[in-house]
Amino acid sequence: MSATRGAGGFSFTRVGAMVLRYWYLLSNSWPRAVELIYWPTVQMLTWGFVQLYVAQNSSFFANAAGLFVGGLLLWDVLLRSQQGFAFAFLEELWSRNLGNLLMSPLKPSEFIVSLMVISIIRLAIGMIPVTFLAIPLFGFNVWGLGLPLAVFFVNLVIAGWSIGLVIIGILLRQGMGAEALAWSLMFLLMPITCVYYPVATLPAIVQPIAWALPTTYVFEGMRAILVTHTFRIDLMATAFAMNALWFTAAVFVFYRLLAAARRAGSLLQQGE
Amino acid sequence: MPAAPAHEPRFAIEVRDLVKRFGAVAAVDGISFEVARGTVTGLLGGNGAGKTTTIGMLMGLILPDAGTIRILGHDMPGERAVLLERMNFESPYVDMPHRLTVRQNLTVFGRLYRVENLKARIAELVEDFDLAAFVDRKAGQLSAGQKTRVALAKALLNSPEVLLLDEPTASLDPDTADWVRGRLETYRAATGATILLASHNMPEVERLCDDVVILRRGRIEDRGSPSDLLRRYGRDTLEEVFLDVARGTRAEGAEPAAAQREEVEP
C-alpha cells in the first residue's frame, strides 16, 4: 500500500529534502538572507578601520597588512559555519517542526549532513561578498592566499561543525533552555584560539589549551603567511589531525546526547 | 475491512509489558495491548495517563525501560528506520514550518518519505483535502482548521499503513472536526490502514474507533469496543464511561471492569 520506495540505508534524497527545506526558508525570507551578510560586513568594517589606524602608527602592522582583517574573515568562517549549522537546527525548534522530522524516516546522520551542506551555503552567502568588499576598502585580498586559504577554510568549517554538533546534541537533550549556547559558545574560544595575536601572547598556563584547539593552528598559519610569507605545512597537518579527533568526539557526544534524550523523553518536550 | 495478507502479522501494533519511568514516576507501567490490522483504536485517558508517552515509544522517540513493541511485524525502536517509512503521525501540537508554503512543506516531507510520483501525490492530496485555495500560502498564515487539513495531508503523503494521531481535532470547530473524521474514515476504508487515535473527544472516539484502550496512571484501566464499554458500564455515552474510570465510580448494576484482554478481535 505504501507509496514510498523501499527503505534503505543512508538516503541522499532525504538529505536533499532537508537542504531544500532550508533553502526555501532562506529564499522565502529576505531578512534572513540580509542578516547573513550584515554582521560579517559590520565586523569587517570595524576591524578594517582598526587595522588602518594601527598600521599608521606601527611599522610592524604596516608591514603585515591584513592581520586583523584576515583574522576577522577566518574567524567569521569558523563562527558562521558553527552558527549556520546550529541555527538551521534551531529553526526546527522555533517552528515546532522537530517532532515531524524526528518521526519521519530522516536518520540522524542524514540530518547532520544536511546541516553541514546548509551551513556551507549560508557561509558562502554571508562571506563571499564581504571578502570582495575588503579588497577595495582595506586592500586585503583573502583570495590572494590561494591554496592555503582552502586549507584554512576546510579546517575552520570542520571545527565549526564539531562545535555545532555538540550544541545541537545539548539542545536535543535540554531543549530551548540551551539556545544561548548556539549564540555564545564559540565566543568562549575566541580569546583562547588566538584569532588576532600569537599563542605566545597568552599566559604560559593557557597555551597548552590553545594548542589543543585545531583552530589555533589555522590562525597561527595565517599569521605565518602574512608576517613571514611562509606556509606552515606542519601547522596545517596538525590542524587536520586535531580536527579529525575533535569531529569524531563531537559525533560520539552527539549520539550519546541523542540517546539520553530518547531515554529522558525530552524529544517530545521541545520548548522553553 | 481488508484481511491481512497471509505473510503479514495479524496485528499491526503489538505492545508487551511496556514500562517507562521518569525518575520515580511510572508514566507507563507495564501495559500490553494489540491493534488489529485495519482497525481504529482509541487511546483514552486523562492528562498524565501515559498516552503521549505511549505514542512517543511507538514512534521510537522515547526508549522504553522494559517491554517490547512490534509494528507491522518489526521491532520498534530496533527497526525504526524501516518502519517509519510505512508510518506517519499527526498532532496539532507539532507544526509545519511556518515560513514555507503549503506546497513547499508537502514537497519537503514527500521527499523525506521518498514518495514516488510526488507531484501527482501532492496534487491528489490538494484535491482530497481541498487545499487549492491556500496551497501557495505560507503555513504560518493559515487558520487552525486549514493547518489541520495540511497536517493531515502531510500525514497521508506516504499512504501510511499505520497512522498515529494525537488529538487530531483538538481546537477545531465542529464542522471542521466532522470533516476531518470523515476524511479519516474514508482513508481507512480505502486503504485498510491501521489507526491509533489519542483523543479526549468521546463522540469522536465512539464514531471512529473499533476498540478503545483506557489508560489511568500509566496502566490500562479497561478496554473494549465502545458498545461493549457502554454496556458493561451501564452508560449511554463514552464520556460517562470515561468519567467512571477516571473517578473510580460506577453506575448501579454495571459489570465489573474486564481484566486486560490478551488480544482483541478485529
Interface residues (C-beta under 8 A of the other chain):
Chain A: M1 S2 A3 T4 R5 A7 S11 T13 R14 G16 A17 M18 L20 R21 Y24 L25 N28 S29 E91 E92 S95 R96 N97 G99 N100 L101 L102 M103 S104 P105 L106 K107 A259 R262 R263 A264 G265 L267 L268
Chain B: K20 F22 A27 T52 T53 G56 M59 G60 L61 I62 L63 P77 A81 V82 L84 E85 R86 M87 N88 F89 S91 Y93 V94 D95 M96 P97 H98 R99 L100 T101 Q104 T107 V108 F109 G110 R111 L112 Y113 R114 V115 E116 N117 R121 K138 K154 N158 S159 P160 E161 T191 G192 A193
